[in-house]
Amino acid sequence: MPVRPAGPTTPPTTPSAATHWVLTLSCPDRPGIVHAVAGLLAEHGGNITESQQFGDPLTGLFFMRVQVTSTASRADLELALAELAARFAMTWTLDVAGRPIRTLILGSTAAHCLNDLAFRQRSENLPIEIVAVVSNHTVLADLARFYDIPFHHIPVTAATKAAAEAQLLALVEELDVELVVLARYMQILSDDLCRALAGRIINIHHSFLPSFKGARPYAQAHDRGVKLIGATAHYVTGDLDEGPIIEQDVERVDHTRGVEDLVALGQDVERRALAKAVRWHAEHRVLLDGHRTVVFR
């Protein structure tokens, strides 16, 4: 994962009052990594407030997330971390703990996920700043206006798909977007767009796939008498609905539940799973491990 550049809310590079940082890293597993990281932070006046690590025996990779308070400047910390990274072949990020991540939400006509994320941002300190809502329809415009979020209508047809995606990427660049969330956005993204946003685009979908595809999946599920309603939140890749999974949630159902009940329960599960995935990403708790994720909850 690349080093995150300093954002507009980054503290000054000169030493001042203590800043609460979050450091994430991954590298080939070997003895001495934790000792080296802790020693570096101590040398820079760091006081570790939270630390989690995991060594994957399958890939041979080591993952670590550390929160630390330090009076050292970002420049000094980044210089020291760059030297350490060269020694251990690390990839790493450093950011201010709790800094709201600039987020763009893509939606179509379903409002439940957008409404939930906007509400959590406003009332539950979800560490994101929703800078825009983009939709291929106009249904969500009033909801975006209610939360005082700029709304952009970008229609998509087979003939205009490439131009629409170019317009979306231009908006991502213009607004300095760090995370894109597909909140029930009913369009398949191109491989080029997925690559351009790799590692910073999250999708949510019901867990009936691949069994119940196409229209009215809940009606199909009800017809088959399913006993579980679930949802999966994952990073988006060129492989449709097969990106690295961040979170999954489930609700049990029985024969007394009608199609409308399944839809309502499904929307609730989708909200919960997506909110957790977005929070964990924004808090730098999710590290990519090949086709899987390591999630430090």
C-alpha positions in Angstrom: 0.0 0.0 0.0 1.4 3.4 -0.9 2.4 6.1 1.6 -0.6 8.4 2.1 0.2 12.0 1.2 -0.5 14.7 3.7 -4.0 16.0 3.4 -5.2 19.6 3.9 -5.9 18.9 7.5 -2.4 17.5 8.2 -0.7 19.2 11.2 2.3 21.4 10.4 5.7 19.7 9.9 7.4 21.5 12.8 7.3 20.0 16.3 4.5 21.2 18.4 1.9 19.7 20.7 1.5 16.0 20.6 -0.4 14.6 17.6 -2.2 11.3 17.7 -1.0 9.2 14.7 -2.1 5.9 13.2 0.6 3.9 11.5 -0.1 0.8 9.4 2.4 -1.5 7.7 3.0 -4.8 6.1 6.2 -6.6 5.1 7.7 -10.1 4.9 7.6 -11.6 8.4 10.9 -11.9 10.3 12.1 -11.4 13.8 12.6 -7.9 15.1 9.8 -6.0 13.3 7.8 -5.0 16.4 10.9 -4.1 18.3 12.2 -1.9 15.5 8.9 -0.1 15.1 8.4 0.4 18.8 12.0 1.6 19.1 11.6 4.1 16.3 8.5 5.6 17.8 10.1 5.8 21.2 13.1 7.6 19.7 10.6 10.2 18.4 8.9 10.8 21.7 6.1 8.4 20.9 3.6 6.9 23.4 1.9 3.9 21.9 -1.9 3.9 22.8 -3.0 0.9 20.7 -1.1 -1.8 18.9 -2.2 -4.9 16.9 -0.3 -7.3 14.7 -0.7 -10.4 12.7 1.6 -12.8 10.9 0.0 -14.7 8.1 1.5 -18.2 7.9 0.1 -18.7 4.4 1.6 -15.6 2.7 4.5 -15.1 5.0 3.5 -11.5 5.5 3.4 -9.5 8.7 0.8 -6.8 9.4 0.7 -4.1 12.1 -1.4 -1.2 13.1 -0.2 1.2 15.8 -1.7 4.4 17.3 0.8 6.6 18.9 1.0 10.1 20.3 4.2 12.0 19.5 5.5 15.6 19.4 7.7 14.8 16.4 6.8 16.4 13.1 5.3 14.4 10.2 8.4 15.1 8.2 10.7 13.6 10.9 8.4 10.5 11.3 8.1 9.9 7.6 11.9 10.2 7.1 12.5 7.7 9.9 9.8 5.3 8.6 11.2 5.4 5.1 14.6 4.3 6.4 12.9 1.5 8.4 10.8 0.5 5.4 13.9 0.0 3.2 15.4 -2.3 5.9 12.3 -4.5 6.2 10.8 -4.1 2.7 7.7 -2.5 4.2 4.8 -0.7 2.7 3.2 1.7 5.1 0.8 4.6 5.8 0.9 7.3 8.4 -2.1 9.5 9.1 -3.7 11.6 11.9 -5.9 9.3 14.0 -9.6 10.1 13.5 -9.1 12.5 10.5 -12.3 12.4 8.4 -11.6 10.6 5.1 -12.9 12.5 2.1 -15.6 10.3 0.7 -17.8 10.2 -2.4 -20.9 8.0 -2.4 -22.3 6.4 -5.6 -25.9 5.5 -5.5 -28.8 4.7 -7.9 -32.3 4.7 -6.5 -32.1 2.8 -3.1 -31.6 5.3 -0.3 -31.0 3.1 2.8 -27.2 2.9 2.6 -26.7 6.5 1.7 -29.1 7.7 4.5 -27.3 5.5 7.0 -23.8 6.7 6.2 -24.9 10.3 6.1 -26.7 9.9 9.5 -23.7 8.2 11.1 -21.3 10.8 9.8 -23.5 13.5 11.4 -24.5 11.8 14.7 -22.1 8.9 15.4 -18.7 10.4 14.6 -18.2 8.1 11.6 -14.7 9.4 10.5 -15.7 10.3 6.9 -16.5 13.6 5.2 -19.0 13.0 2.5 -18.0 15.5 -0.2 -20.4 14.4 -2.9 -23.2 12.0 -3.9 -23.1 10.9 -7.5 -26.0 9.0 -9.1 -27.1 7.8 -12.5 -30.7 8.8 -11.4 -32.1 11.9 -9.7 -34.1 10.0 -7.0 -31.4 10.6 -4.3 -31.1 14.3 -4.9 -33.6 15.4 -2.2 -31.9 13.1 0.4 -28.5 14.6 -0.4 -29.9 18.1 -0.1 -31.4 17.2 3.3 -27.9 16.3 4.5 -26.4 19.4 2.7 -24.2 17.2 0.5 -23.6 18.3 -3.1 -25.4 16.0 -5.6 -24.1 15.2 -9.1 -26.3 13.5 -11.7 -24.2 11.5 -14.1 -26.5 9.4 -16.4 -25.0 6.1 -17.7 -26.0 4.2 -20.8 -24.0 1.7 -22.9 -23.1 4.5 -25.3 -22.0 7.0 -22.6 -20.4 4.7 -20.0 -16.8 5.6 -20.8 -17.6 9.3 -20.7 -19.6 9.0 -17.5 -16.7 7.2 -15.8 -14.3 9.8 -17.0 -16.5 12.5 -15.5 -16.6 10.5 -12.3 -12.8 10.2 -12.1 -12.5 13.9 -12.8 -14.8 14.6 -9.9 -12.7 12.3 -7.7 -9.6 14.2 -8.6 -11.2 17.7 -8.3 -12.6 16.9 -4.8 -9.5 15.1 -3.5 -11.6 12.0 -2.8 -9.9 9.3 -0.8 -12.7 6.8 -0.6 -15.5 5.9 -3.0 -18.5 3.9 -1.6 -20.9 2.1 -3.8 -24.1 2.5 -1.8 -26.3 0.2 -3.9 -25.0 1.7 -7.1 -26.6 -0.5 -9.8 -23.9 -0.2 -12.5 -21.0 -2.5 -13.4 -17.7 -0.5 -13.3 -15.1 -1.0 -16.0 -11.8 -2.7 -15.3 -10.0 0.6 -15.9 -12.1 2.4 -13.3 -11.6 -0.4 -10.8 -7.8 -0.2 -11.3 -7.8 3.6 -11.0 -9.5 3.4 -7.6 -8.0 0.1 -6.4 -7.9 -0.2 -2.6 -10.1 2.8 -2.1 -13.5 1.8 -3.4 -16.0 -0.3 -1.3 -19.2 -2.1 -2.5 -22.1 -3.7 -0.6 -24.4 -6.4 -2.0 -26.7 -9.0 -0.7 -25.2 -12.4 -0.1 -27.5 -14.4 -2.4 -24.9 -14.2 -5.1 -24.2 -16.2 -7.1 -27.3 -18.3 -6.4 -30.0 -15.7 -7.1 -28.9 -13.3 -9.9 -30.7 -10.6 -11.7 -34.0 -9.0 -10.8 -35.9 -9.5 -7.6 -33.3 -11.7 -5.7 -35.3 -11.6 -2.5 -38.3 -13.0 -4.3 -36.1 -15.7 -5.7 -34.7 -16.4 -2.2 -38.2 -16.5 -0.7 -39.3 -18.9 -3.3 -36.4 -21.2 -2.3 -37.2 -20.9 1.4 -33.8 -19.4 2.4 -33.1 -19.3 6.2 -30.4 -16.7 6.2 -30.4 -13.1 4.9 -26.9 -11.7 4.5 -24.7 -8.9 3.1 -21.1 -8.6 2.0 -19.0 -5.4 2.0 -15.8 -5.7 0.0 -13.2 -3.8 -2.0 -14.1 -3.5 -5.7 -12.0 -5.2 -8.3 -12.5 -6.0 -12.0 -13.9 -9.4 -10.9 -17.6 -8.6 -10.3 -18.5 -8.9 -6.6 -15.3 -10.9 -5.9 -13.0 -8.3 -4.3 -11.3 -8.7 -0.9 -14.1 -9.0 1.7 -14.0 -6.5 4.6 -17.2 -7.5 6.5 -20.2 -9.8 6.3 -23.4 -9.8 8.3 -26.4 -12.1 8.5 -29.9 -12.4 9.9 -31.9 -15.6 10.4 -35.4 -15.9 8.8 -38.1 -18.5 8.7 -41.2 -19.6 6.8 -43.3 -16.8 8.4 -41.4 -14.1 6.6 -42.7 -12.7 3.3 -40.8 -11.1 0.5 -41.3 -7.6 1.9 -39.9 -8.8 5.2 -36.8 -10.2 3.5 -36.2 -7.0 1.7 -36.5 -4.9 4.9 -34.2 -7.3 6.8 -31.8 -7.3 3.9 -31.6 -3.5 3.8 -30.8 -3.5 7.5 -28.1 -6.0 7.1 -26.6 -4.1 4.2 -26.5 -0.9 6.3 -24.8 -2.6 9.2 -22.1 -4.4 7.1 -21.4 -1.3 5.0 -21.1 1.0 7.9 -18.6 -1.3 9.7 -16.5 -1.7 6.5 -16.4 2.1 5.9 -15.6 2.8 9.5 -12.8 0.3 9.6 -11.3 1.5 6.3 -11.5 5.1 7.5 -9.8 4.2 10.8 -7.0 2.4 8.8 -8.0 -0.9 10.3 -8.1 -2.8 7.0 -4.9 -4.0 5.3 -4.9 -6.0 2.0 -3.4 -9.5 2.1 -3.6 -10.6 -1.5 -7.2 -11.5 -2.2 -8.1 -11.3 1.5 -8.1 -8.6 4.1 -6.6 -8.3 7.6 -9.1 -6.3 9.8 -7.8 -5.0 13.1 -11.1 -4.3 14.9 
